[in-house]
């Protein structure tokens, strides 16, 4: 009788053990499911918080860049379990990519937007972020423009289907502002020309207006209405009060930055052109030398001059109180003069002109504009005067005086420049503009406008 009892007890114990294991299994499954649901809920909650953080910091960065387009944004913020990185990345002179990244325990959330400056389509170039085609074998298109006997082209700005050209004539009665239809680049043709006075030294087109620097001691800035390109007319002539003639100009954010020849007065002026029919002086600065070229970015103006200080850096945040913050004084200032500038974000190119025979460089590059003092990252002896500079996607283009090589193409690899090719334009290249993957070059004599495209 004992054995059955033992077997029964043993069987009962086995049932209990199996039941216990089954209960433990069910409990474990329920616990895992609950834990998984809690984990998913936590992850979802963290993700939503990360999205909110990313959006908030993106909005803050947007407000900052709207207030100051060239603001340096590169910061890290720690909030509880979140690390937020916010940065503004340079795309071109008129656009920035603002990125907000949020790192959290179980993931990364990233948002970005591309901010385009309100003046991008009014004053920026339309050459694209990268140049297409083969620029090691550029070609000259057949159509060219002759301005007239005694006319020397001085500047160009291309907008849409038209090229606006300034010139200095040998006679006061001759035209000095020209409008050329370039809708068919192989066959450009003149549509209008006017005489504004003694001659013009450069042009900047913004919307329906062309701002021109006048080679006159009477009115150094003139504003021309080009709403109808076939019938341009003078809107306003502005007088600085200086006895010097106009030399250079730059437009940015409803202001004209104007440079003059050396004088007993000041040579650098800031003029508010919010109302083009009534420009208003905001400030001026004494350089003690001629302002050959001006570029502006944010709170700073860069001025190329023929003095010992060949690049001036001016803080123009308060036009009524302009302050010099740095300068660049290369060797050979008595032989070569500061002449051309090209600004791309926080990078600056600088070209010189003059007697090129010697051991002095004509082309400089500044990678980091730290202002204390301004130091070049590389320099290049190109054996000619530099009148115009343009850079895009590793290619550097130069308008020069060199015979048989007036249009030059260089490749930039880090801090090294390599000459690629050049074109013989039969006359000094005094200025150019890049639009729609083509270069529109104005020459000192002969065929004043020449169009260049890349090889296939």
Buried (B, 14 or more C-beta within 10 A) or exposed (E): EEEEEEEEEEEEEEEEEEEEEEEEEEEEEEEEEEEEEEEEEEBEEBBEBBEEBBBBBBEBBBEBBEEEBBBEBEEEBEEEEBBBBBBBBEBBBBBBEBBBBBBBEEEEBEBBBEBBBEBBEBBBBBBBEEBEBEBEEBBBBEBBBEBBEEBBBBBBBBBEEBBBBBBBBEEEEBBBBBBBBBEEBEEBEBBBBBBBBBBBBBBBBBEBBBBBBBBBBEBBBBBBBBEEBEEBEBBBBBBBEBEBBBBBBBBBEEBBBBBBBBBEBBBBBBBBBEEBEEBEBBBBBEBEBBBBBBBBBBBBBBBBBBBEBBBBBBBBEEBEEBEBBBBBEBEBBEBBBBBBBBBBBBBBBBBBBBEBEEEBBBBBBBBEBEEEEBBBEBBBEBEBBBBBBBBBEEBBBBBBBBEEBBBBBBBBEEEEBEEBBBBEBEBBBBBBBBBBBBBBBBBBBEBBBBBBBBEE
